[in-house]
């Protein structure tokens, strides 16, 4: 993966290219079905692109992570749908199938 300055992250996110910045990174998951941008580790997915839509993490984690979120926020006409960290983590790891299972087992909306 290409090492970049955090200030350049938005351009990589716009093109959905993997990168490594300073305490943030992005990768494709599950045979390129989901592009996920993380802050500090896989426990906090900031943004996910899947099925032609962007999803963003609505939760706050730290001041630095908030800065990461603004540095790489996708600029898109369709906007970003914000979800809780629990839902974002499930979407990052298991995709939409995982979200359905999560909801069927009593998880949040």
C-alpha positions as CSV (number, residue, x, y, z in Angstrom):
1,X,0.0,0.0,0.0
2,X,1.1,3.5,-0.7
3,X,2.3,5.6,2.2
4,X,0.7,9.1,2.1
5,X,0.3,12.3,4.1
6,X,-3.0,12.5,5.8
7,X,-3.8,15.8,4.0
8,X,-3.8,13.8,0.8
9,X,-6.2,11.1,2.0
10,X,-9.4,12.5,0.5
11,X,-8.0,12.1,-3.1
12,X,-7.3,8.4,-2.4
13,X,-10.7,8.0,-0.8
14,X,-12.4,9.6,-3.8
15,X,-10.7,7.1,-6.1
16,X,-11.2,4.3,-3.6
17,X,-7.4,3.5,-3.6
18,X,-5.8,1.7,-0.7
19,X,-3.3,3.8,1.3
20,X,-1.5,4.1,4.6
21,X,-1.3,7.5,6.3
22,X,-0.4,8.5,9.8
23,X,-2.6,6.4,12.0
24,X,-5.2,5.9,9.2
25,X,-5.4,3.5,6.3
26,X,-7.8,2.2,3.7
27,X,-8.2,-1.2,2.1
28,X,-10.5,-3.3,0.0
29,X,-12.2,-6.2,1.8
30,X,-13.8,-9.5,0.7
31,X,-12.7,-9.7,-2.9
32,X,-13.1,-5.9,-3.4
33,X,-16.7,-5.8,-2.4
34,X,-16.1,-3.1,0.3
35,X,-13.7,-0.2,0.5
36,X,-13.0,0.6,4.2
37,X,-11.2,3.6,5.7
38,X,-10.0,3.2,9.3
39,X,-8.6,5.3,12.0
40,X,-6.0,3.8,14.4
41,X,-7.1,0.2,13.6
42,X,-9.9,-2.0,12.4
43,X,-12.0,-1.3,15.5
44,X,-13.1,2.1,14.1
45,X,-14.1,2.1,10.4
46,X,-14.6,5.7,9.5
47,X,-16.0,5.3,6.0
48,X,-17.2,2.4,3.9
49,X,-18.1,2.3,0.3
50,X,-20.2,-0.7,-0.8
51,X,-23.0,-1.4,-3.2
52,X,-22.4,2.1,-4.8
53,X,-23.0,4.1,-1.5
54,X,-20.9,5.7,1.2
55,X,-21.5,5.0,4.9
56,X,-19.9,7.0,7.7
57,X,-19.2,6.4,11.4
58,X,-21.5,8.7,13.4
59,X,-19.7,8.0,16.7
60,X,-16.9,10.0,18.2
61,X,-13.7,8.3,19.3
62,X,-11.0,11.0,19.9
63,X,-10.0,14.4,18.7
64,X,-7.4,12.9,16.4
65,X,-9.9,10.5,14.9
66,X,-12.3,13.4,14.3
67,X,-9.5,15.1,12.4
68,X,-9.0,11.9,10.4
69,X,-12.7,11.9,9.6
70,X,-12.6,15.4,8.2
71,X,-9.4,14.8,6.3
72,X,-10.8,11.9,4.3
73,X,-14.5,12.5,4.2
74,X,-15.9,11.5,0.8
75,X,-17.3,14.3,-1.3
76,X,-20.2,12.7,-3.1
77,X,-23.4,13.9,-4.6
78,X,-25.4,11.1,-2.9
79,X,-24.0,12.1,0.5
80,X,-22.9,9.8,3.3
81,X,-25.3,7.7,5.4
82,X,-24.1,7.7,9.0
83,X,-24.3,4.6,11.2
84,X,-23.2,3.8,14.7
85,X,-19.7,2.3,15.2
86,X,-21.3,-1.2,16.0
87,X,-23.1,-1.1,12.6
88,X,-20.1,0.2,10.8
89,X,-17.9,-2.5,12.3
90,X,-20.4,-5.2,11.3
91,X,-20.7,-3.8,7.8
92,X,-16.9,-3.7,7.4
93,X,-16.3,-7.2,8.6
94,X,-19.4,-9.1,7.4
95,X,-21.1,-6.9,4.8
96,X,-24.8,-6.4,4.4
97,X,-25.5,-10.1,5.3
98,X,-23.8,-9.5,8.6
99,X,-26.0,-6.4,9.2
100,X,-29.2,-8.5,8.6
101,X,-28.0,-11.2,11.0
102,X,-27.1,-8.5,13.6
103,X,-30.6,-7.0,13.4
104,X,-32.3,-10.4,13.5
105,X,-30.4,-11.1,16.7
106,X,-31.7,-8.0,18.4
107,X,-29.0,-5.5,17.4
108,X,-29.7,-1.8,17.1
109,X,-31.4,-0.2,14.1
